[in-house]
């Protein structure tokens, strides 16, 4: 049996196959686990065309995932190479019906390649090139050329390829939820009438606010353009705004929400539709933003921690999730400990020489202790180096924390020679949103002042189990009491320990030595991340609550 015949036979049996050592091909949806990226799962009951493009008929779309090292590369250069190769092999008729997605974006191969730029999509494609194509069985031999030329294009840019070790076929939940990976696109593979315009706009808008982590910032940006464009003859200079605003403008341009004419930005027809859509469906979109925060699952063996440093003098939380004790008839038990009850019954029955039975004296009850409230003072480094996605992700953590039960959160932001209480201790999401939207990254890093003010801020409140959580991408650059910013920060951290306040620091590898000194002085815990991404920050929040 030839390679093409084997490929066709496997696809006809709803299976996937490995092409070469780096690519998996099927007509189904593929999934990959964070901890085993070398293994690929083929979801046999999830047709790629129906899941990605709402097509009516199964087995029309070919799905190729080609794996490489985690790396961002030039998508336009790769697409041009692939298009040229297809034309040279007289396959130019296929090009319009091929889509591509990478860690830097994607879209139709012959399009602008300015789509697929949501955080979820880019994050989930950092280690592989995702290709989908409308391809009948008689065209399957072209898959081998597409895979070979994609590998060649990657290697031309110095990207190392990665071998697939194992393919596993499994049945998934049906229908499969692809909403986290769905966004507006210029693809020609969509089924006409497959989804309504409202559904399409909702998915695109939800992806946008998930990317920026804020519905209000998107709304404010649109309002800003309305007000600016009503001023006759004035050009709009986006450098006047903060980095988040600049990112929104770039996103709006790439997704055709804004257009620029004579140095002025204008809302396109699509942008005007978006403005009205936000007005009508604001409540639903806000829920979409909160849902992934509330439902964020624990990632076992998360790989983003480079170092997990625990001070040798660490102070611990007082906790006790549950206790077991003999059943007291006068008290209503929370729940019964079945294994312990059976064990006691067996021992008693054996000692008494009787047939096994369960008596009241054997019953062991479990009493659940009320979950201890935790009040968190989140200190966010708002110096210039935090501008962009780092500050955006720190704000995401603030929103995540305020949605946790039994938790009050306050936000302090430090920059230049100032520390501002942006959000008082609250459980209210709207208050949190209003406060953190005012944080703009600029200037130096007055860390000692931030720690000192956090202690004073906490001391004025009647808080339970207080925790100072610090997010920073740098080291102290502004002194407070002496001429040494680092020693001042260490001295301030020592005051945290003396005030019996729990401490957690999140930083980056280049600053590890300095942050260890600060953490040790505070008798706290330090997490060094590869980058200040959302997954890492949320995992730290989950771990820090278990002290």
C-alpha positions as CSV (number, residue, x, y, z in Angstrom):
1,X,0.0,0.0,0.0
2,X,1.4,3.4,-1.0
3,X,1.7,6.3,1.4
4,X,-1.2,8.1,-0.3
5,X,-3.4,5.0,-0.1
6,X,-2.6,4.5,3.6
7,X,-3.3,8.1,4.3
8,X,-6.7,7.9,2.5
9,X,-7.6,4.7,4.3
10,X,-6.9,6.1,7.7
11,X,-8.8,9.3,7.0
12,X,-11.8,7.3,5.8
13,X,-11.7,5.4,9.1
14,X,-11.9,8.8,11.0
15,X,-8.3,8.5,12.1
16,X,-5.3,10.7,12.0
17,X,-1.8,9.9,10.8
18,X,1.7,11.2,11.2
19,X,3.3,12.6,8.1
20,X,7.0,12.6,8.4
21,X,8.1,13.1,12.0
22,X,6.6,16.5,12.8
23,X,3.1,16.7,11.3
24,X,-0.3,15.1,12.2
25,X,-3.0,15.0,9.6
26,X,-6.7,14.2,10.0
27,X,-10.2,15.5,9.2
28,X,-10.8,15.9,13.0
29,X,-10.0,18.3,15.8
30,X,-6.6,17.7,17.5
31,X,-5.8,18.5,21.1
32,X,-2.5,18.7,23.0
33,X,-1.8,18.6,26.7
34,X,0.5,21.2,28.3
35,X,2.7,18.6,30.0
36,X,3.0,16.2,27.0
37,X,3.2,18.3,23.9
38,X,4.8,15.4,22.0
39,X,1.6,13.5,22.2
40,X,-1.4,14.5,20.0
41,X,-5.0,13.4,20.6
42,X,-7.4,13.0,17.6
43,X,-11.0,13.7,18.7
44,X,-12.7,11.2,16.4
45,X,-16.3,12.6,16.9
46,X,-15.3,16.2,16.2
47,X,-15.1,17.0,12.5
48,X,-12.7,19.8,11.8
49,X,-14.9,21.5,9.2
50,X,-18.0,21.5,11.5
51,X,-16.0,22.6,14.6
52,X,-14.0,25.3,13.0
53,X,-16.2,26.5,10.2
54,X,-19.8,25.3,10.9
55,X,-19.9,23.3,7.7
56,X,-22.9,21.1,7.0
57,X,-21.0,18.1,5.5
58,X,-18.3,16.1,7.4
59,X,-14.9,15.2,6.0
60,X,-14.5,18.2,3.7
61,X,-11.7,19.9,5.6
62,X,-8.1,18.6,6.1
63,X,-6.5,19.5,9.4
64,X,-2.7,19.6,9.7
65,X,-0.7,20.4,12.8
66,X,3.1,20.7,12.3
67,X,5.2,21.0,15.5
68,X,8.3,23.1,16.2
69,X,10.1,24.7,19.2
70,X,8.2,27.4,21.1
71,X,9.1,30.4,19.0
72,X,7.6,33.4,17.2
73,X,8.6,33.7,13.6
74,X,7.7,35.8,10.5
75,X,4.3,34.6,9.4
76,X,4.3,36.6,6.2
77,X,7.6,35.2,5.1
78,X,6.4,31.7,5.7
79,X,3.1,32.3,3.9
80,X,4.9,33.8,0.9
81,X,7.2,30.8,0.7
82,X,4.3,28.3,0.9
83,X,2.3,30.2,-1.7
84,X,5.3,30.3,-4.1
85,X,5.9,26.6,-3.7
86,X,2.3,25.8,-4.5
87,X,2.3,28.0,-7.6
88,X,5.6,26.4,-8.8
89,X,3.9,23.0,-8.5
90,X,0.8,24.1,-10.4
91,X,-1.3,24.0,-7.2
92,X,-2.3,27.7,-7.2
93,X,-6.0,26.7,-7.4
94,X,-5.7,25.4,-3.8
95,X,-4.2,28.5,-2.2
96,X,-7.5,30.5,-1.5
97,X,-8.9,27.5,0.3
98,X,-6.0,27.2,2.8
99,X,-6.0,28.8,6.3
100,X,-3.0,29.1,8.6
101,X,-2.7,29.9,12.3
102,X,0.6,30.4,14.3
103,X,1.7,31.9,17.5
104,X,1.8,35.3,15.9
105,X,-1.6,35.3,14.1
106,X,-3.0,33.9,10.9
107,X,-6.0,33.9,8.5
108,X,-6.5,32.9,4.9
109,X,-3.2,32.1,3.2
110,X,-3.9,34.7,0.4
111,X,-5.3,37.2,2.9
112,X,-3.8,39.9,5.1
113,X,-2.8,37.4,7.8
114,X,-4.0,39.9,10.4
115,X,-6.5,37.6,12.1
116,X,-6.2,35.0,14.9
117,X,-4.5,37.5,17.2
118,X,-6.4,36.8,20.4
119,X,-4.3,35.7,23.3
120,X,-5.9,32.3,23.5
121,X,-5.3,31.5,19.8
122,X,-1.7,32.8,19.8
123,X,-0.8,31.1,23.1
124,X,-2.2,27.7,21.9
125,X,-0.2,27.8,18.6
126,X,3.2,28.8,20.0
127,X,4.6,25.3,19.3
128,X,2.9,24.3,16.1
129,X,1.6,25.6,12.7
130,X,-2.1,24.9,12.3
131,X,-3.2,24.5,8.7
132,X,-6.7,23.8,7.4
133,X,-7.7,23.2,3.8
134,X,-10.7,22.3,1.7
135,X,-9.4,19.2,0.1
136,X,-11.2,16.2,-1.4
137,X,-9.7,12.6,-1.4
138,X,-8.4,12.9,-4.9
139,X,-6.2,15.8,-3.8
140,X,-4.7,14.2,-0.7
141,X,-1.2,13.7,-2.3
142,X,-0.7,17.5,-2.0
143,X,-0.6,17.2,1.8
144,X,2.9,15.8,1.6
145,X,4.1,18.8,-0.4
146,X,2.4,21.2,2.0
147,X,4.0,19.5,5.0
148,X,7.5,19.4,3.4
149,X,7.3,23.1,2.3
150,X,6.1,24.2,5.7
151,X,9.0,22.4,7.4
152,X,11.4,24.1,4.9
153,X,9.9,27.5,5.6
154,X,10.4,27.1,9.3
155,X,13.9,25.9,9.0
156,X,14.8,28.9,6.7
157,X,13.9,31.1,9.7
158,X,16.0,29.0,12.1
159,X,13.0,27.4,13.8
160,X,13.8,23.9,15.1
161,X,11.2,21.2,14.3
162,X,9.8,18.9,17.0
163,X,9.1,15.1,16.7
164,X,5.7,13.7,17.5
165,X,6.0,10.7,19.7
166,X,2.5,9.4,19.8
167,X,-1.0,9.8,18.3
168,X,-4.0,8.8,20.4
169,X,-7.6,8.5,19.2
170,X,-10.3,9.4,21.7
171,X,-14.0,10.4,21.9
172,X,-14.6,13.9,23.2
173,X,-17.7,15.7,24.6
174,X,-20.1,16.4,21.8
175,X,-20.6,19.0,20.5
176,X,-17.1,20.1,21.2
177,X,-16.7,23.7,22.5
178,X,-14.3,25.6,20.2
179,X,-15.3,29.1,21.5
180,X,-12.0,29.8,23.1
181,X,-10.3,29.3,19.8
182,X,-12.9,31.0,17.6
183,X,-12.4,34.5,16.2
184,X,-13.4,36.6,13.1
185,X,-11.4,35.6,10.0
186,X,-11.2,36.2,6.3
187,X,-11.4,32.4,5.6
188,X,-13.2,31.1,2.6
189,X,-13.8,27.8,4.4
190,X,-16.8,29.0,6.3
191,X,-20.2,27.4,5.4
192,X,-22.5,30.1,4.0
193,X,-25.2,30.5,6.6
194,X,-23.4,28.3,9.1
195,X,-23.8,30.9,11.8
196,X,-25.6,34.1,12.1
197,X,-23.9,37.5,11.9
198,X,-24.9,38.1,15.5
199,X,-23.1,34.9,16.6
200,X,-20.1,35.8,14.6
201,X,-19.9,39.3,16.0
202,X,-20.4,38.0,19.6
203,X,-17.5,35.6,19.2
204,X,-15.3,38.2,17.8
205,X,-16.2,40.8,20.5
206,X,-15.8,38.2,23.2
207,X,-12.3,37.2,21.9
208,X,-11.4,40.9,21.8
209,X,-12.3,41.7,25.4
210,X,-10.7,38.4,26.6
211,X,-7.5,39.5,24.9
212,X,-7.5,42.9,26.6
213,X,-9.0,41.7,29.8
214,X,-11.3,44.7,29.9
215,X,-14.6,45.6,28.4
216,X,-14.4,49.2,29.5
217,X,-11.1,49.9,27.8
218,X,-12.5,48.8,24.5
219,X,-15.6,50.9,25.0
220,X,-13.5,53.9,26.0
221,X,-11.4,53.6,23.0
222,X,-14.4,53.6,20.7
223,X,-15.9,56.6,22.5
224,X,-12.5,58.4,22.2
225,X,-12.6,58.1,18.5
226,X,-16.1,59.3,18.3
227,X,-15.2,62.5,20.2
228,X,-11.9,63.1,18.5
229,X,-13.4,62.6,15.0
230,X,-16.1,65.2,15.8
231,X,-13.4,67.8,16.2
232,X,-12.9,69.3,12.7
233,X,-9.4,69.3,11.3
234,X,-7.7,67.7,14.3
235,X,-5.5,64.7,13.7
236,X,-5.5,62.0,16.3
237,X,-2.1,61.2,17.8
238,X,-2.2,57.8,19.6
239,X,1.2,58.5,21.3
240,X,-0.8,60.7,23.7
241,X,-2.4,57.6,25.1
242,X,-1.1,54.8,27.2
243,X,0.3,51.5,25.9
244,X,-2.9,49.5,26.4
245,X,-4.7,52.1,24.3
246,X,-2.0,51.8,21.6
247,X,-2.5,48.0,21.6
248,X,-6.2,48.5,21.2
249,X,-5.7,50.8,18.2
250,X,-3.3,48.3,16.6
251,X,-5.9,45.5,17.2
252,X,-8.7,47.7,15.8
253,X,-6.7,48.3,12.6
254,X,-5.9,44.7,12.1
255,X,-9.5,43.6,12.5
256,X,-10.9,46.4,10.3
257,X,-12.7,48.2,13.1
258,X,-10.7,51.4,12.4
259,X,-9.3,52.9,9.2
260,X,-6.9,55.8,8.8
261,X,-7.3,58.6,6.3
262,X,-5.2,61.8,6.2
263,X,-3.7,61.0,9.6
264,X,-7.1,60.6,11.2
265,X,-8.7,57.4,12.5
266,X,-12.3,56.7,11.7
267,X,-14.6,53.9,12.8
268,X,-15.4,51.7,9.8
269,X,-18.9,50.3,9.2
270,X,-17.8,47.2,11.2
271,X,-16.6,49.5,14.0
272,X,-19.9,51.2,14.1
273,X,-21.6,47.8,14.3
274,X,-19.3,46.9,17.2
275,X,-20.1,50.1,19.1
276,X,-23.9,49.3,18.9
277,X,-23.3,45.7,19.7
278,X,-21.4,46.6,22.9
279,X,-24.2,48.9,23.9
280,X,-26.9,46.2,23.5
281,X,-25.0,43.1,24.8
282,X,-22.8,44.7,27.4
283,X,-24.1,42.5,30.3
284,X,-23.6,39.3,28.4
285,X,-20.1,40.2,27.3
286,X,-19.1,41.1,30.8
287,X,-20.2,37.6,31.9
288,X,-18.1,36.2,29.1
289,X,-15.1,38.0,30.6
290,X,-15.7,36.8,34.1
291,X,-16.5,33.1,33.2
292,X,-12.9,32.0,32.4
293,X,-11.7,33.6,35.6
294,X,-14.2,31.8,37.8
295,X,-13.8,28.5,36.0
296,X,-10.0,28.7,35.7
297,X,-8.8,25.1,36.3
298,X,-5.6,24.1,38.0
299,X,-2.8,23.1,35.6
300,X,-1.0,20.1,37.1
301,X,2.8,20.4,37.0
302,X,2.6,23.9,35.5
303,X,5.9,24.4,33.6
304,X,6.1,28.2,33.8
305,X,7.8,28.3,37.2
306,X,11.6,28.6,36.7
307,X,12.1,28.9,40.5
308,X,9.8,28.3,43.4
309,X,11.7,29.8,46.4
310,X,10.4,29.5,50.0
311,X,12.0,31.6,52.7
312,X,13.7,29.5,55.4
313,X,11.9,31.8,57.9
314,X,8.5,31.6,56.2
315,X,5.5,32.4,58.3
316,X,2.5,30.1,57.7
317,X,-1.2,30.5,57.4
318,X,-3.4,29.0,60.1
319,X,-5.7,26.5,58.3
320,X,-7.6,23.3,58.9
321,X,-9.9,22.3,56.1
322,X,-11.5,19.4,58.0
323,X,-11.3,17.1,61.1
324,X,-12.6,13.6,61.8
325,X,-14.3,12.8,65.1
326,X,-16.8,10.3,66.6
327,X,-20.4,10.9,65.6
328,X,-22.4,12.8,68.2
329,X,-26.2,12.1,67.9
330,X,-27.1,15.6,69.2
331,X,-25.2,17.2,66.3
332,X,-26.0,17.0,62.7
333,X,-22.9,15.8,60.8
334,X,-21.7,17.6,57.7
335,X,-20.8,14.3,56.2
336,X,-19.7,10.8,57.1
337,X,-16.2,9.3,56.7
338,X,-17.3,6.0,55.1
339,X,-13.8,4.3,55.0
340,X,-13.1,5.1,58.6
341,X,-16.6,4.1,59.7
342,X,-16.3,0.7,57.9
343,X,-12.8,0.2,59.4
344,X,-14.0,0.8,63.0
345,X,-17.0,-1.5,62.4
346,X,-14.8,-4.3,61.1
347,X,-12.4,-4.0,64.1
348,X,-15.2,-4.0,66.7
349,X,-17.1,-6.8,65.0
350,X,-13.9,-9.0,65.0
351,X,-13.0,-8.2,68.6
352,X,-16.6,-9.0,69.7
353,X,-16.7,-12.2,67.6
354,X,-19.9,-11.0,65.9
355,X,-21.0,-10.8,62.3
356,X,-20.1,-7.5,60.6
357,X,-22.5,-4.7,61.4
358,X,-22.3,-1.0,61.8
359,X,-23.3,0.5,65.2
360,X,-23.7,4.1,66.2
361,X,-20.5,4.0,68.1
362,X,-18.6,3.1,64.9
363,X,-19.7,6.2,62.9
364,X,-17.0,8.7,62.2
365,X,-18.2,12.2,61.1
366,X,-16.3,14.7,59.1
367,X,-16.7,18.3,60.2
368,X,-15.7,20.8,57.6
369,X,-14.0,23.9,59.0
370,X,-15.2,27.2,57.5
371,X,-12.8,28.4,54.8
372,X,-10.7,31.1,56.2
373,X,-11.1,34.5,54.7
374,X,-8.1,36.0,53.1
375,X,-7.6,39.7,52.5
376,X,-5.1,40.4,49.7
377,X,-3.2,43.6,49.1
378,X,-2.0,43.3,45.5
379,X,1.0,45.6,44.7
380,X,1.5,46.1,41.0
381,X,4.7,47.4,39.5
382,X,3.5,50.2,37.1
383,X,6.9,51.3,36.0
384,X,7.6,51.8,32.3
385,X,9.0,48.3,31.7
386,X,5.5,46.8,32.7
387,X,3.8,48.6,29.8
388,X,1.7,46.5,27.5
389,X,0.9,42.8,28.1
390,X,2.6,42.6,31.5
391,X,0.5,45.3,33.1
392,X,-2.6,43.9,31.2
393,X,-2.0,40.5,32.8
394,X,-1.4,41.9,36.2
395,X,-4.8,43.6,35.9
396,X,-6.3,40.3,34.9
397,X,-5.0,38.7,38.1
398,X,-6.7,41.5,40.1
399,X,-10.0,40.7,38.4
400,X,-9.4,37.0,39.1
401,X,-8.7,37.6,42.8
402,X,-11.8,39.8,43.4
403,X,-14.0,37.0,42.0
404,X,-12.7,34.5,44.5
405,X,-15.0,33.7,47.4
406,X,-13.9,34.7,51.0
407,X,-11.5,37.3,49.6
408,X,-11.2,41.0,49.8
409,X,-8.7,42.7,47.5
410,X,-7.0,46.1,47.4
411,X,-4.7,47.3,44.7
412,X,-1.6,49.5,45.1
413,X,0.3,50.7,42.0
414,X,3.9,52.1,42.3
415,X,5.9,54.2,39.8
416,X,8.3,57.1,39.8
417,X,8.2,58.3,43.4
418,X,4.6,57.6,44.1
419,X,2.4,54.7,45.4
420,X,-1.3,55.0,44.8
421,X,-4.2,53.1,46.4
422,X,-6.1,52.4,43.2
423,X,-8.6,50.1,44.7
424,X,-9.6,50.0,48.4
425,X,-10.3,46.6,50.0
426,X,-13.4,45.3,48.2
427,X,-15.3,42.3,46.9
428,X,-17.0,44.4,44.2
429,X,-16.0,43.6,40.7
430,X,-17.1,47.0,39.3
431,X,-15.1,48.9,41.9
432,X,-12.1,46.8,41.0
433,X,-12.6,47.4,37.3
434,X,-12.9,51.2,37.7
435,X,-9.7,51.4,39.8
436,X,-7.4,49.2,37.7
437,X,-8.4,50.9,34.5
438,X,-6.7,54.1,35.8
439,X,-3.3,52.4,36.1
440,X,-0.9,53.4,33.4
441,X,2.7,52.2,33.2
442,X,5.5,54.9,33.3
443,X,8.7,55.9,35.1
444,X,10.9,54.1,37.7
445,X,10.4,51.5,40.4
446,X,10.0,52.8,44.0
447,X,9.6,49.3,45.6
448,X,10.6,50.2,49.2
449,X,7.9,52.9,49.3
450,X,5.4,50.5,47.9
451,X,6.1,47.9,50.6
452,X,6.1,50.5,53.3
453,X,2.8,52.0,52.2
454,X,1.2,48.5,51.9
455,X,2.1,47.8,55.5
456,X,0.5,51.1,56.6
457,X,-2.5,50.4,54.4
458,X,-3.1,47.0,55.9
459,X,-2.5,48.1,59.5
460,X,-5.3,50.7,59.2
461,X,-7.8,47.9,58.4
462,X,-9.3,45.1,60.5
463,X,-8.2,42.4,58.1
464,X,-8.2,38.6,58.3
465,X,-5.3,36.6,57.3
466,X,-3.7,39.5,55.3
467,X,-1.4,38.7,52.3
468,X,0.8,41.1,50.4
469,X,1.2,39.9,46.8
470,X,3.8,41.8,44.8
471,X,4.1,41.6,41.0
472,X,7.2,43.1,39.5
473,X,9.4,42.7,36.4
474,X,12.3,44.6,37.7
475,X,14.3,45.6,40.8
476,X,14.1,48.7,43.0
477,X,15.4,51.9,41.3
478,X,14.2,54.5,43.8
479,X,15.5,54.7,47.4
480,X,13.4,55.6,50.4
481,X,15.6,55.9,53.6
482,X,19.2,55.6,52.3
483,X,20.9,55.9,48.9
484,X,20.5,52.1,48.2
485,X,17.1,51.2,46.7
486,X,17.6,47.5,47.2
487,X,18.6,47.7,50.9
488,X,15.6,50.0,51.5
489,X,13.3,47.4,49.9
490,X,14.8,44.6,52.0
491,X,14.3,46.8,55.1
492,X,10.7,47.4,54.2
493,X,10.2,43.7,53.6
494,X,11.6,43.0,57.1
495,X,8.8,45.1,58.5
496,X,6.3,42.9,56.7
497,X,7.5,39.9,58.7
498,X,7.6,41.9,62.0
499,X,3.9,42.8,61.4
500,X,3.1,39.1,60.8
501,X,1.8,39.8,57.3
502,X,2.0,37.0,54.8
503,X,4.0,37.8,51.7
504,X,4.2,36.5,48.1
505,X,6.4,37.9,45.4
506,X,6.1,37.2,41.6
507,X,9.1,38.2,39.4
508,X,11.3,37.3,36.5
509,X,14.5,35.3,36.3
510,X,17.0,38.2,35.7
511,X,16.0,39.7,39.1
512,X,15.9,36.5,41.1
513,X,18.9,37.3,43.4
514,X,17.4,40.6,44.4
515,X,13.9,39.2,44.9
516,X,15.3,36.4,47.0
517,X,16.7,38.9,49.5
518,X,13.4,40.8,49.7
519,X,11.4,37.5,50.1
520,X,13.7,36.2,52.7
521,X,13.4,39.4,54.7
522,X,9.6,39.2,54.5
523,X,9.6,35.5,55.4
524,X,7.6,34.9,52.4
525,X,7.4,32.9,49.1
526,X,8.9,33.8,45.8
527,X,7.8,32.6,42.3
528,X,10.1,33.3,39.4
529,X,8.1,33.0,36.1
530,X,9.3,32.6,32.5
531,X,7.1,35.6,31.8
532,X,4.2,37.4,33.5
533,X,1.5,35.6,31.6
534,X,-2.0,35.0,32.8
535,X,-1.7,31.2,33.5
536,X,1.4,31.7,35.6
537,X,-0.1,34.5,37.7
538,X,-3.3,32.6,38.3
539,X,-1.4,29.5,39.3
540,X,0.6,31.6,41.8
541,X,-2.7,32.9,43.2
542,X,-3.9,29.4,43.7
543,X,-0.7,28.2,45.3
544,X,-0.3,31.2,47.6
545,X,-3.8,30.6,49.1
546,X,-2.7,27.1,50.3
547,X,0.0,28.2,52.8
